[in-house]
Amino acid sequence: MFDVLSLARFQYAATTIFHFFFVPLSIGLVLMISIMETMYVVKNNEIYKKMAQFWGKFFLINFAIGVVTGILQEFQFGMNWSEYSRFMGDVFGAPLAIEALLAFFMESTFIGLWLFGWDRLSKKVHLTCIWLVTAGTSLSALWILTANSFMQHPVGFHINNGRAEMNDFLALLTNPQLWVEFPHTIFGSFATGAFVVAGISAIALLKKRQVDFFQKSFKLAIIIGLVSGVVLALFGHTQAQYLVETQPMKMAASEGTWEDTSDPAPWTVAAKIDAKNHTNSGEIKIPYLLSFLSYGKFSGSVEGMNSLQKKYVAKYGKGNYIPPVKTTFWSFRIMTVMGGLLCVLGMLGVFLIWKKKLLTSKWFLRIMVASIAIPYIGSTSGWIMTEIGRQPWTVFGFMQTAASVSPNVSAGELLFSIIAFISMYSILAVVMVYLFVRTFKEGPSLNTKATVQSNDPFDGEGYHIVTE
């Protein structure tokens, strides 16, 4: 039989991962829509207005379902994790309340103005509305990550009667963990929106549907995807260096490092990990690279899990402080590979557009259709590594996960709710896919013809284009 802790962790992981399918897409799509409408206002070209309206439908569908799935997240803190809520509710509640009362209300208000204001507001006022939605989605992410960063690196609090009480709100906002985590998450979201638009556009280009419209969408998406992928990698490197200082056990687990490394330290590309005996076999290593990833230079050793375990026992008391190594190790590598693919496909896409070979490169368009999954796999793997690698802690150094679960929730209740939630979420997933497919089949409402004769290497490729 499953125990309460395992079921509670599984339920939270399943619902959180499903909810996070919607969050980065909303953040990424609204940025692209804002840029599209900006181009419409600046160039006074109707096609950019149609682009903003068409991709806006996907955003609205995704946003609506994301709100529904997100409601459950906060309820779970009280239902399944009441001890955790009791311990840090004073700290955790503040950023979550601000996110709901400020950022979410801001998003919702200006989404309504943008949706119903196309023919009622001036162009510039209407454009301002969608940029404020963009700001609202980013602010929502900021406040959520403020709370999460406290769990990774607790700051701005003191312990009173066994509870964490906030005594420095500014410390939460200036938490160094937040400022390596936030940009990494935001640019990952931008990449998600870009690759979804690029992938859907690639389907239309393969079918030769409304080529001008979808080629412009693809062009914008691939450029944003490339820039986001590169910045994402840079901040990922910064975050890894920060982990060495604040959560060395997580870093050691993500590298499968049991013993202290040599100086310089090699990076393990792949290995067969024996977590029971604390050994690896079949290792493939790249010399010097772990030192560079950890310290930004090709020298320096990295502390291993065995020595860190001894230090943690001396500091926190008896217990196993080594996280699930295999999961942490491989999720980190999956995330890294997906990030690399974003950059490679982005560069290749820009190159093919520059060479006016995009429409004839059907092989690449097919890859771009499949690449819709890449940012989702990458972000999910990254969060698995982030949260699993922190185990056994809920709040690092102060509260363990085993002590966070609700004492009065039974395994049967959890199992029933897991089945119910997965069933409901499956229905929501089917509804979302159906609405996305229907929106794509309806296509943008274009009723003009255009012949492209542009010398712009990013535009047209010399084809006669019919947009109706």
KELOKE-949219 format. One record per residue: x, y negated, z negated of N, C-alpha, C in turn. Coordinates in steps of 0.02 Angstrom, whole numbers, padded with zeros to 5 digits, always signed. Atoms other than C-alpha are relative to their C-alpha. Layout:
XYZXYZXYZ/...
This chain:
+00042+00061+00000+00000+00000+00000+00043-00063+00000/-00036+00063-00001+00054-00179+00034-00010-00036-00066/+00006+00039+00061+00089-00289-00115-00025-00070+00017/+00029+00066-00010+00012-00461-00139+00050-00048+00031/-00051+00047-00026+00174-00555-00105+00012+00011+00074/-00012-00014-00071+00206-00468+00061-00058-00021+00043/+00058+00019-00039+00028-00495+00120-00008-00076+00003/+00004+00073+00001+00029-00678+00067+00051-00031+00047/-00052+00025-00045+00192-00706+00159-00018+00013+00073/+00019-00017-00069+00129-00617+00314-00056-00046+00024/+00055+00042-00021-00032-00717+00316+00023-00072+00014/-00024+00068-00011+00057-00883+00297+00043-00004+00063/-00042+00000-00060+00185-00837+00430-00042+00003+00064/+00041-00009-00060+00052-00780+00554-00040-00063+00016/+00041+00059-00012-00061-00932+00532+00044-00061+00017/-00045+00057-00013+00086-01055+00532+00029+00005+00070/-00028-00009-00067+00165-00983+00689-00053-00016+00053/+00054+00013-00049-00003-00987+00779-00015-00075+00003/+00014+00072+00001-00035-01167+00724+00056-00038+00036/-00056+00036-00030+00138-01219+00781+00005+00009+00075/+00005-00002-00073+00098-01165+00958-00030-00065+00026/+00037+00059-00022-00011-01321+00967+00036-00065-00016/-00031+00062+00023+00091-01449+00872+00051-00028+00050/-00050+00029-00046+00243-01467+00988-00030-00018+00068/+00031+00016-00064+00132-01463+01142-00036-00067-00003/+00033+00064+00008+00028-01607+01076+00050-00057+00001/-00051+00053+00004+00183-01710+01036+00033-00010+00068/-00033+00006-00064+00264-01671+01203-00045-00026+00055/+00047+00021-00052+00110-01694+01312-00017-00074-00005/+00021+00070+00007+00060-01862+01239+00057-00047+00020/-00056+00041-00024+00235-01930+01272-00002-00006+00076/+00001+00001-00073+00222-01880+01454-00059-00040+00027/+00059+00038-00021+00047-01952+01469+00013-00075-00008/-00017+00070+00012+00110-02116+01395+00046-00027+00055/-00046+00021-00053+00251-02124+01522-00037-00005+00067/+00039+00001-00062+00132-02082+01665-00043-00063+00004/+00042+00059-00002+00012-02221+01616+00041-00064+00003/-00045+00058-00005+00157-02342+01593+00020-00012+00073/-00017+00006-00071+00209-02306+01773-00059-00026+00041/+00060+00026-00034+00030-02337+01827-00007-00075-00010/+00006+00071+00014+00026-02506+01741+00055-00041+00034/-00056+00036-00030+00198-02556+01805-00003+00000+00076/-00001-00007-00073+00182-02491+01984-00068-00012+00033/+00068+00008-00025-00007-02510+02001-00016+00053+00054/+00010-00056-00046-00008-02341+02089-00051+00048-00032/+00055-00039+00028-00171-02245+02062+00018+00072-00016/-00015-00070+00011-00088-02076+02070+00026+00011-00072/-00025-00007+00068-00003-02107+01902-00058-00004-00050/+00060+00001+00042-00172-02150+01826-00033+00069+00001/+00030-00066-00006-00240-01985+01893+00042+00052-00037/-00043-00046+00037-00089-01896+01820-00013-00004-00075/+00013+00010+00072-00119-01971+01648-00068+00030-00019/+00066-00026+00015-00303-01924+01656-00002+00076+00004/+00001-00073-00008-00273-01747+01719+00036+00035-00057/-00038-00033+00053-00137-01700+01594-00029-00018-00069/+00034+00018+00062-00236-01792+01461-00053+00051-00020/+00049-00052+00016-00369-01656+01475+00033+00058-00037/-00036-00054+00035-00241-01525+01425+00018-00021-00071/-00017+00025+00066-00185-01634+01281-00060+00002-00047/+00059+00003+00042-00362-01657+01216-00023+00070-00022/+00018-00069+00017-00400-01471+01223+00048+00027-00053/-00051-00025+00047-00237-01429+01135-00006-00034-00068/+00006+00038+00063-00260-01566+01005-00059+00025-00041/+00060-00021+00036-00436-01510+00961+00009+00068-00033/-00009-00066+00028-00391-01328+00936+00055-00001-00053/-00053+00007+00049-00231-01378+00844-00025-00026-00067/+00030+00026+00062-00334-01476+00718-00035+00055-00039/+00036-00055+00032-00442-01325+00683+00047+00048-00034/-00048-00048+00028-00294-01210+00656+00041-00031-00057/-00041+00033+00051-00204-01340+00549-00035-00006-00067/+00037+00008+00062-00343-01357+00421+00016+00056-00050/-00012-00058+00043-00308-01183+00355+00067-00004-00036/-00066+00001+00029-00126-01221+00320+00000-00030-00071/+00000+00032+00065-00159-01340+00176-00043+00038-00050/+00041-00040+00045-00297-01230+00105+00040+00058-00030/-00037-00058+00025-00174-01087+00088+00044-00016-00060/-00042+00018+00057-00067-01184-00034-00039+00011-00065/+00041-00010+00060-00211-01178-00158-00025+00071-00008/+00028-00068+00004-00277-01006-00113+00052+00053-00016/-00050-00054+00007-00123-00897-00096+00062-00020-00039/-00063+00023+00029+00015-01004-00168-00013-00052-00056/+00019+00047+00052-00062-01086-00321+00057-00016-00048/-00057+00013+00044+00095-01067-00427+00049-00048+00033/-00041+00047-00038+00194-01154-00292-00030-00070-00002/+00035+00065+00001+00063-01293-00285+00005-00032-00069/-00005+00027+00068+00068-01311-00473+00069-00028-00012/-00069+00022+00014+00257-01326-00474+00018-00064+00037/-00024+00058-00038+00282-01453-00335-00056-00039+00034/+00055+00037-00030+00110-01521-00294+00008-00075-00005/-00010+00072+00009+00160-01692-00361+00046-00027+00054/-00047+00022-00052+00300-01701-00233-00029+00014+00069/+00024-00023-00065+00223-01603-00090-00064-00037+00022/+00065+00031-00016+00053-01689-00101+00006-00068+00030/-00005+00070-00025+00115-01866-00066+00010-00004+00075/-00008+00004-00072+00184-01842+00110-00058+00032+00039/+00056-00031-00035+00040-01725+00157-00061-00047+00000/+00056+00047+00003-00087-01854+00098+00010-00058+00049/-00015+00055-00046-00001-01992+00196-00009+00023+00072/+00008-00026-00068+00003-01881+00350-00074+00002+00020/+00071-00006-00016-00185-01851+00339-00034-00068+00003/+00036+00064+00006-00240-02026+00287+00027-00054+00046/-00030+00051-00043-00121-02127+00395+00011+00025+00071/-00020-00022-00067-00045-02032+00540-00057+00033+00038/+00053-00035-00035-00190-01917+00581-00058-00046+00017/+00052+00049-00014-00319-02056+00566+00020-00046+00058/-00026+00042-00054-00209-02162+00679-00006+00037+00067/+00006-00040-00061-00200-02024+00808-00073+00004+00023/+00070-00012-00018-00387-01988+00804-00033-00064+00025/+00030+00064-00020-00438-02172+00815+00020-00020+00070/-00024+00025-00065-00330-02215+00963-00010+00052+00055/+00020-00048-00051-00366-02051+01052-00070-00017+00025/+00068+00019-00020-00549-02103+01050-00002-00062+00043/-00003+00061-00040-00509-02277+01114+00029+00014+00069/-00031-00016-00065-00398-02205+01250-00048+00040+00044/+00044-00044-00039-00525-02072+01303-00058-00038+00030/+00060+00034-00023-00674-02188+01316+00013-00071+00024/-00014+00069-00017-00584-02349+01358+00029-00013+00069/-00029+00010-00066-00527-02321+01537-00031-00058+00038/+00034+00053-00037-00657-02439+01610-00024-00056-00046/+00024+00050+00048-00686-02543+01453+00056-00044-00028/-00057+00038+00026-00512-02600+01401+00045-00022+00057/-00049+00021-00050-00381-02695+01497+00055+00052+00006/-00052-00050-00011-00237-02594+01568+00051+00002-00057/-00052+00003+00050-00112-02654+01440-00025+00022-00069/+00028-00022+00064-00227-02629+01291-00010+00076+00000/+00010-00072-00006-00272-02456+01353+00066+00037-00005/-00066-00030+00003-00088-02415+01377+00026-00001-00072/-00021+00005+00070-00053-02476+01200-00032+00055-00042/+00035-00053+00038-00182-02352+01135+00036+00067+00005/-00031-00065-00007-00095-02200+01207+00070+00001-00030/-00065+00002+00033+00075-02259+01146-00008+00004-00076/+00013-00006+00072+00000-02277+00972-00018+00072-00019/+00012-00072+00012-00062-02097+00987+00067+00037-00002/-00067-00030-00001+00116-02048+01032+00036-00013-00066/-00031+00016+00064+00180-02140+00879-00032+00039-00057/+00035-00035+00053+00046-02058+00772+00019+00074-00004/-00020-00071+00000+00093-01881+00825+00070+00009-00029/-00069-00004+00027+00276-01915+00786+00000-00014-00075/+00005+00014+00072+00230-01991+00617-00029+00059-00038/+00026-00060+00032+00127-01837+00577+00055+00051-00011/-00056-00046+00007+00279-01730+00611+00049-00023-00053/-00046+00027+00049+00386-01846+00506-00022+00016-00072/+00024-00011+00068+00276-01829+00351-00001+00074-00018/+00000-00072+00013+00256-01641+00368+00072+00024-00012/-00069-00020+00008+00444-01622+00387+00032-00030-00062/-00023+00028+00065+00472-01736+00237-00014+00050-00055/+00017-00050+00050+00381-01606+00133+00043+00062+00008/-00040-00060-00011+00473-01461+00215+00073-00011-00019/-00070+00014+00015+00642-01546+00194+00013+00002-00075/-00007-00006+00072+00611-01557+00007+00010+00073-00020/-00007-00071+00016+00592-01368+00004+00070+00026+00018/-00067-00020-00021+00758-01350+00096+00054-00032-00044/-00049+00038+00038+00851-01484-00003-00037-00047-00047/+00040+00040+00046+00756-01548-00156+00035-00064-00023/-00027+00064+00022+00784-01733-00195-00057-00042-00028/+00049+00050+00022+00695-01877-00283-00051+00025-00050/+00047-00029+00048+00617-01780-00427+00035+00015-00066/-00026-00028+00062+00638-01721-00604-00048+00053-00024/+00042-00054+00027+00571-01570-00698-00031-00023-00065/+00036+00018+00061+00438-01606-00829-00052+00053-00015/+00045-00054+00020+00348-01466-00921-00006+00054+00053/-00001-00054-00049+00399-01340-00789-00026-00020+00068/+00025+00024-00065+00337-01449-00644+00050-00049+00030/-00040+00050-00034+00431-01548-00513-00042-00063+00009/+00036+00063-00005+00376-01730-00526+00042-00050+00038/-00036+00048-00041+00425-01860-00397+00016-00063-00040/-00019+00062+00033+00522-02007-00467+00035-00048+00047/-00033+00043-00048+00598-02078-00308-00026+00016+00070/+00030-00014-00065+00489-02083-00153+00048-00016+00058/-00047+00019-00052+00625-02170-00053+00051+00056+00013/-00047-00056-00008+00740-02021-00086-00028+00053+00046/+00031-00049-00045+00615-01908+00003+00008-00022+00072/-00004+00026-00068+00619-02021+00156+00071-00005+00026/-00071+00004-00021+00809-02034+00157+00036+00066-00010/-00029-00067+00008+00837-01849+00126+00039+00018+00064/-00040-00017-00060+00981-01802+00244-00027+00060+00039/+00030-00057-00034+00893-01637+00280-00054-00022+00049/+00053+00025-00044+00746-01734+00353+00028-00028+00064/-00026+00035-00059+00856-01832+00472+00044+00042+00045/-00026-00048-00049+00935-01678+00548-00056+00044+00025/+00056-00044-00018+00772-01580+00549-00050-00035+00046/+00051+00037-00038+00655-01715+00618+00018-00008+00073/-00015+00008-00071+00746-01759+00780+00005+00067+00037/-00004-00066-00032+00780-01575+00814-00070+00026+00018/+00068-00022-00011+00595-01537+00797-00035-00042+00054/+00034+00045-00047+00536-01690+00895+00024+00012+00072/-00023-00011-00068+00648-01661+01045-00016+00071+00024/+00026-00066-00019+00600-01477+01042-00072-00005+00024/+00069+00011-00021+00420-01537+01055-00003-00034+00068/-00002+00033-00065+00462-01654+01199+00016+00051+00055/-00018-00052-00049+00542-01506+01288-00059+00047+00013/+00058-00043-00008+00387-01401+01256-00051-00030+00047/+00047+00034-00044+00270-01528+01335+00025-00004+00072/-00029+00007-00067+00389-01553+01481-00002+00066+00038/-00003-00064-00035+00408-01368+01521-00070+00028+00013/+00069-00021-00014+00221-01335+01507-00025-00037+00063/+00020+00038-00060+00187-01475+01633+00037+00024+00061/-00040-00024-00057+00329-01415+01744-00024+00069+00023/+00022-00068-00018+00268-01235+01737-00067+00000+00034/+00066+00004-00032+00087-01278+01777+00006-00032+00069/-00011+00032-00065+00146-01394+01916+00031+00049+00050/-00032-00049-00044+00253-01253+01985-00051+00048+00029/+00053-00043-00026+00099-01143+02001-00036-00034+00058/+00035+00037-00053+00012-01278+02103+00045-00008+00061/-00046+00008-00057+00167-01305+02212+00008+00065+00038/-00004-00065-00034+00179-01119+02248-00063+00012+00042/+00062-00007-00037-00003-01125+02302-00011-00056+00051/+00003+00058-00045+00031-01287+02399-00065-00040-00010/+00059+00039+00019-00111-01375+02307+00022-00070-00021/-00011+00070+00020-00108-01566+02297+00074-00012-00015/-00073-00003+00008+00079-01564+02325+00029-00065-00027/-00028+00064+00023+00114-01750+02301-00011-00009-00075/+00018+00008+00071+00024-01754+02134+00043+00044-00044/-00035-00046+00044+00105-01599+02061+00076-00005+00008/-00072+00010-00007+00276-01638+02133+00023-00059-00043/-00017+00056+00043+00276-01806+02044-00003+00022-00074/+00005-00025+00069+00219-01718+01885+00061+00043-00017/-00057-00044+00011+00357-01589+01904+00064-00041-00008/-00060+00043+00002+00488-01723+01936+00007-00031-00069/-00002+00032+00065+00444-01818+01778+00013+00051-00055/-00006-00051+00052+00430-01659+01675+00071+00028-00004/-00066-00032+00001+00597-01585+01727+00053-00048-00026/-00048+00049+00026+00690-01747+01690-00006-00005-00076/+00010+00003+00073+00612-01760+01517+00022+00065-00032/-00021-00065+00027+00643-01574+01491+00075+00005-00005/-00073-00002+00001+00827-01592+01535+00028-00044-00056/-00025+00046+00052+00856-01744+01424-00016+00028-00070/+00020-00027+00065+00759-01663+01281+00043+00061-00019/-00040-00059+00013+00856-01500+01298+00070-00017-00023/-00068+00020+00019+01025-01587+01289+00001-00031-00070/+00003+00031+00066+00976-01695+01139-00017+00051-00054/+00018-00054+00045+00897-01543+01057+00062+00040-00021/-00061-00038+00015+01063-01450+01070+00047-00040-00045/-00045+00043+00040+01160-01597+00997-00024-00002-00073/+00025+00002+00068+01047-01611+00846+00000+00069-00033/-00007-00068+00027+01047-01422+00826+00069+00011-00028/-00069-00005+00024+01236-01431+00810+00009-00038-00065/-00004+00040+00061+01219-01570+00680-00034+00035-00058/+00037-00036+00052+01092-01467+00583+00041+00059-00026/-00041-00057+00021+01208-01316+00581+00056-00023-00046/-00053+00026+00042+01348-01422+00509-00026-00019-00069/+00030+00019+00064+01231-01487+00374-00016+00062-00042/+00015-00062+00037+01180-01309+00328+00061+00027-00037/-00060-00025+00032+01360-01266+00288+00008-00033-00068/-00008+00037+00063+01355-01399+00151-00056+00017-00050/+00057-00005+00046+01180-01375+00079-00028+00070-00009/+00025-00068+00005+01128-01196+00117+00050+00049+00032/-00052-00043-00030+01288-01098+00149-00021+00073+00008/+00023-00069-00005+01199-00933+00118-00040+00010+00064/+00039-00004-00063+01078-00967+00262+00047+00000+00060/-00048+00004-00055+01223-01014+00375+00038+00066+00007/-00037-00063-00002+01320-00857+00327-00044+00056+00026/+00045-00052-00025+01167-00748+00358-00013-00007+00074/+00013+00011-00071+01134-00828+00527+00060+00021+00042/-00060-00021-00036+01313-00781+00574+00019+00072-00017/-00016-00069+00019+01310-00608+00494+00068+00005-00034/-00066+00003+00032+01462-00657+00390-00004+00025-00072/+00002-00029+00067+01482-00544+00239+00058-00023-00043/-00060+00021+00036+01659-00589+00188+00023-00068+00025/-00028+00065-00021+01749-00756+00193+00040+00010+00064/-00033-00007-00065+01813-00784+00368+00073-00024-00003/-00067+00027-00008+01987-00821+00427-00004-00073+00020/-00004+00069-00022+02043-00996+00472+00048-00003+00060/+00068+00019-00021+01998-01031+00612-00047+00060+00001/+00051-00053+00004+01835-00934+00608-00030+00015+00069/+00032-00017-00064+01769-00838+00759-00076+00003-00006/+00073-00004-00001+01586-00843+00808-00022+00068+00027/+00024-00066-00021+01495-00676+00820-00058-00008+00049/+00052+00003-00052+01396-00666+00982-00054+00051-00014/+00047-00054+00014+01315-00500+00938+00034+00051-00045/-00027-00050+00046+01336-00363+00809-00056+00046-00022/+00045-00046+00032+01253-00210+00736+00008-00009-00075/-00005+00019+00070+01214-00263+00558-00026+00055-00045/+00021-00049+00051+01207-00140+00414-00010-00039-00065/+00014+00042+00059+01122-00244+00279+00006+00039-00065/-00003-00041+00061+01120-00100+00155+00072+00004-00026/-00070-00008+00020+01310-00078+00154+00041-00064+00010/-00033+00064-00010+01351-00260+00195+00058+00004+00049/-00052-00006-00052+01449-00218+00351-00030-00011+00069/+00020+00006-00071+01441-00251+00538+00043+00046+00041/-00038-00039-00048+01496-00145+00684-00016-00024+00070/+00011+00019-00070+01513-00171+00870-00002-00075+00011/+00002+00072-00004+01548-00355+00848+00033-00026+00064/-00028+00037-00056+01577-00468+00998+00011-00071-00025/-00016+00064+00030+01667-00626+00942+00035-00047+00049/-00035+00052-00038+01726-00790+01017+00045-00037-00050/-00046+00032+00048+01882-00857+00928-00014-00075-00007/+00002+00072+00016+01877-01030+00846-00071-00030-00001/+00063+00034-00012+01694-01062+00889-00041-00012-00063/+00038+00010+00062+01617-01038+00715+00028-00060-00039/-00030+00059+00033+01739-01166+00645-00026-00064+00032/+00025+00060-00035+01684-01289+00778-00073-00013-00015/+00071+00007+00015+01500-01256+00748-00011-00025-00072/+00009+00017+00070+01524-01277+00561+00029-00068-00019/-00035+00061+00022+01644-01423+00550+00015-00049+00056/-00015+00045-00056+01658-01500+00724+00073-00001+00018/-00070-00005-00017+01839-01447+00737+00019+00074+00004/-00019-00070-00011+01932-01288+00784+00044+00026-00057/-00035-00027+00058+01992-01251+00608-00049-00002-00059/+00043-00004+00059+01913-01207+00441-00032+00068-00006/+00031-00066+00012+01847-01048+00361-00071-00010-00025/+00070+00001+00022+01667-01006+00319-00009+00052-00054/+00009-00044+00056+01614-00929+00155-00050+00055+00018/+00042-00057-00016+01535-00756+00167-00054+00011-00052/+00057-00013+00043+01375-00690+00090+00019+00034-00065/-00018-00036+00061+01461-00577-00036+00027-00047-00054/-00026+00048+00049+01558-00717-00120-00053-00050-00021/+00055+00045+00017+01407-00832-00112-00049+00033-00048/+00045-00037+00046+01301-00698-00196+00027-00002-00071/-00030+00003+00066+01422-00694-00342-00008-00070-00031/+00008+00069+00025+01416-00884-00357-00072-00014-00020/+00071+00012+00015+01226-00886-00352-00022+00037-00062/+00017-00037+00060+01213-00752-00485+00026-00038-00062/-00028+00038+00056+01328-00854-00597-00040-00064-00013/+00035+00064+00007+01225-01012-00564-00074+00009-00017/+00073-00007+00006+01045-00948-00555-00022+00061-00041/+00018-00061+00036+01050-00782-00647-00003+00060+00046/+00000-00062-00038+01034-00601-00592-00054-00002+00054/+00047-00003-00056+00949-00567-00426+00037+00007+00066/-00028-00006-00067+00976-00540-00241-00014-00064+00037/+00008+00065-00032+01005-00706-00155+00018+00002+00074/-00015-00008-00071+01048-00636+00016-00066+00008+00038/+00063-00004-00038+00905-00666+00141+00001+00060+00047/+00001-00053-00051+00848-00538+00271+00048-00017+00057/-00055+00021-00043+01008-00543+00372-00015+00013+00074/+00013-00015-00070+00952-00457+00532-00047-00050+00031/+00049+00048-00026+00802-00572+00553+00032-00068+00009/-00033+00066-00004+00904-00728+00517+00051-00002+00056/-00053-00004-00051+01048-00673+00628-00028-00003+00071/+00024-00005-00068+00946-00629+00782-00048-00057+00019/+00043+00057-00016+00817-00768+00769+00042-00061+00018/-00045+00056-00016+00961-00893+00770+00026+00007+00071/-00027-00010-00068+01031-00816+00929-00053-00007+00054/+00055+00009-00048+00863-00809+01015-00013-00074+00010/+00010+00073-00005+00838-00994+00975+00055-00032+00042/-00057+00030-00036+01012-01036+01041-00004+00015+00075/+00006-00019-00071+00986-00941+01204-00056-00038+00034/+00056+00037-00029+00816-01023+01233+00018-00073+00011/-00023+00069-00008+00893-01195+01204+00047-00007+00059/-00046+00002-00057+01030-01156+01329-00037+00006+00066/+00040-00008-00061+00902-01099+01458-00036-00065+00018/+00033+00064-00013+00808-01264+01439+00047-00047+00037/-00049+00044-00031+00966-01359+01484+00017+00023+00071/-00019-00027-00066+01014-01245+01629-00056-00010+00051/+00056+00009-00047+00840-01247+01708-00013-00073+00014/+00008+00072-00011+00828-01435+01683+00050-00026+00051/-00051+00023-00048+00992-01465+01774-00013+00028+00069/+00013-00030-00065+00946-01344+01912-00060-00033+00034/+00059+00033-00028+00776-01426+01936+00016-00069+00027/-00020+00067-00023+00850-01601+01948+00043+00005+00063/-00043-00009-00058+00980-01537+02071-00041+00017+00063/+00041-00019-00057+00849-01456+02184-00043-00058+00025/+00038+00059-00021+00744-01615+02184+00045-00049+00037/-00048+00045-00031+00897-01719+02226+00019+00024+00070/-00017-00029-00065+00938-01601+02370-00061+00011+00044/+00063-00007-00037+00755-01604+02428-00014+00074+00018/+00009-00071-00012+00745-01415+02410-00050+00032-00049/+00044-00028+00052+00617-01397+02271-00056+00042+00031/+00058-00034-00027+00468-01348+02379+00018+00064+00038/-00021-00060-00036+00569-01221+02478+00033+00052-00047/-00032-00046+00048+00646-01143+02321-00054+00035-00041/+00055-00034+00034+00502-01029+02279+00024+00042-00059/-00028-00039+00054+00614-00921+02171+00006-00042-00064/-00007+00043+00058+00647-01069+02058-00068-00019-00029/+00067+00017+00023+00464-01118+02049-00030+00059-00039/+00025-00059+00037+00422-00940+01995+00033+00005-00068/-00034+00000+00064+00554-00951+01860-00029-00053-00046/+00028+00054+00040+00480-01115+01802-00069+00018-00028/+00065-00023+00026+00309-01034+01784+00013+00043-00063/-00017-00043+00057+00386-00903+01669+00031-00040-00057/-00036+00040+00050+00487-01038+01580-00047-00037-00048/+00047+00029+00047+00328-01104+01498+00009+00030-00069/-00008-00035+00065+00364-00975+01363+00064-00017-00036/-00066+00010+00030+00544-01028+01332-00001-00046-00061/+00000+00042+00061+00515-01177+01214-00040+00030-00057/+00039-00031+00054+00384-01078+01118+00041+00054-00035/-00042-00051+00029+00502-00932+01093+00056-00032-00041/-00055+00034+00035+00642-01051+01045-00022-00032-00065/+00022+00034+00061+00543-01154+00920-00024+00050-00053/+00022-00051+00049+00463-01000+00840+00059+00034-00032/-00060-00032+00027+00632-00916+00822+00036-00047-00048/-00034+00048+00042+00705-01075+00750-00033-00007-00068/+00034+00005+00064+00571-01089+00616+00005+00064-00040/-00010-00063+00037+00586-00904+00573+00068+00000-00033/-00067+00004+00028+00772-00930+00548+00002-00049-00059/+00000+00052+00052+00741-01088+00445-00033+00024-00064/+00038-00020+00059+00613-01010+00328+00023+00066-00029/-00024-00064+00025+00674-00831+00317+00070-00007-00029/-00068+00010+00025+00853-00890+00295+00004-00034-00067/+00001+00032+00065+00801-00988+00140-00018+00049-00056/+00021-00048+00051+00737-00833+00051+00059+00020-00044/+00064-00012+00033+00720-00788-00090-00034-00063-00027/+00024+00062+00028+00682-00972-00122-00061-00027+00037/+00051+00043-00029+00522-01069-00092+00026-00072-00001/-00035+00064+00008+00605-01227-00159+00071+00017-00019/-00068-00025+00007+00790-01199-00141+00031-00021-00067/-00034+00011+00063+00877-01179-00308-00046-00010-00059/+00045+00015+00056+00719-01209-00412-00058+00048-00007/+00056-00046+00006+00578-01090-00369+00005+00054+00053/-00004-00056-00046+00581-00918-00291-00070+00017+00027/+00062-00017-00034+00448-00854-00171-00043+00047-00042/+00037-00049+00041+00400-00711-00287-00038-00033-00057/+00033+00036+00055+00354-00838-00422-00052-00050+00025/+00043+00052-00029+00251-00946-00302-00070+00025+00016/+00063-00028-00023+00108-00828-00259-00054-00007-00053/+00057+00006+00046-00065-00845-00337-00007+00064-00041/+00004-00060+00042-00084-00725-00486-00067+00035+00003/+00068-00029+00003-00271-00696-00464-00027+00021+00068/+00021-00023-00067-00276-00650-00279+00020+00073+00008/-00015-00072-00007-00288-00464-00243+00023+00016+00071/-00023-00023-00066-00210-00367-00100-00059+00011+00047/+00059-00011-00042-00384-00319-00038-00028-00065+00028/+00025+00066-00023-00438-00502-00028+00045-00028+00054/-00047+00025-00050-00281-00547+00067-00006+00039+00065/+00006-00041-00060-00299-00402+00187-00063-00018+00039/+00063+00020-00032-00480-00450+00223+00008-00068+00035/-00007+00066-00030-00435-00632+00253+00049+00001+00058/-00047-00005-00057-00288-00584+00365-00037+00024+00062/+00038-00027-00057-00403-00481+00476-00048-00053+00027/+00048+00052-00020-00532-00622+00477+00035-00057+00037/-00036+00056-00031-00405-00757+00518+00028+00019+00069/-00028-00021-00064-00320-00657+00655-00054+00007+00052/+00056-00006-00047-00489-00620+00733-00022-00069+00025/+00021+00068-00019-00539-00804+00731+00053-00033+00044/-00053+00030-00039-00370-00858+00796+00005+00030+00070/+00000-00033-00066-00380-00731+00936-00055-00030+00044/+00055+00032-00038-00548-00805+00988+00021-00069+00022/-00023+00067-00018-00473-00980+00983+00051+00002+00057/-00050-00007-00053-00328-00921+01091-00033+00013+00067/+00036-00014-00062-00447-00850+01221-00036-00062+00025/+00035+00062-00019-00548-01011+01220+00049-00050+00030/-00049+00048-00026-00393-01117+01244+00025+00019+00069/-00024-00023-00065-00327-01012+01387-00054-00010+00053/+00056+00009-00047-00499-01014+01470-00007-00074+00020/+00007+00071-00014-00510-01204+01455+00058-00026+00041/-00058+00021-00039-00333-01228+01520-00006+00023+00072/+00007-00027-00068-00365-01115+01670-00055-00037+00038/+00055+00035-00033-00530-01200+01708+00021-00071+00019/-00023+00068-00015-00450-01373+01697+00048+00000+00059/-00047-00004-00056-00311-01319+01814-00036+00013+00065/+00036-00016-00061-00432-01245+01939-00040-00060+00026/+00036+00060-00020-00536-01404+01939+00047-00050+00031/-00051+00043-00029-00376-01501+01973-00013-00073-00013/+00009+00072+00006-00351-01688+01973-00052-00026+00049/+00052+00028-00044-00491-01793+02048+00031-00049+00049/-00032+00042-00052-00399-01857+02202-00044+00000+00062/+00040+00004-00061-00488-01917+02357+00033-00044+00053/-00037+00039-00050-00351-02003+02456+00050+00045+00035/-00052-00036-00036-00227-01944+02585+00064-00042-00002/-00063+00036+00002-00043-01988+02579+00051+00036+00042/-00055-00027-00037+00100-01963+02699+00064-00028-00030/-00060+00022+00036+00266-01969+02609+00057-00008+00049/-00058+00013-00043+00410-02050+02704+00052-00038-00042/-00043+00035+00047+00519-02096+02557+00072+00023+00008/-00070-00018+00001+00708-02102+02555+00025+00014-00071/-00016-00015+00070+00704-02079+02366+00014+00075-00006/-00015-00072+00004+00794-01913+02335-00043+00037-00050/+00043-00033+00049+00674-01879+02191-00072+00001+00023/+00070+00008-00017+00516-01909+02291-00013+00024+00071/+00029-00014-00066+00427-01827+02436+00031+00056+00038/-00036-00051-00039+00559-01718+02519-00020+00000+00073/+00015+00005-00071+00496-01778+02688-00059+00039+00025/+00057-00041-00019+00337-01674+02687-00061-00044+00012/+00066+00031-00008+00167-01726+02752-00044+00029-00054/+00035-00023+00060+00062-01718+02595-00073-00021+00002/+00071+00014+00005-00126-01706+02581-00020+00008-00074/+00014-00002+00072-00188-01747+02405-00073+00014-00016/+00069-00014+00016-00372-01706+02422-00013+00074-00002/
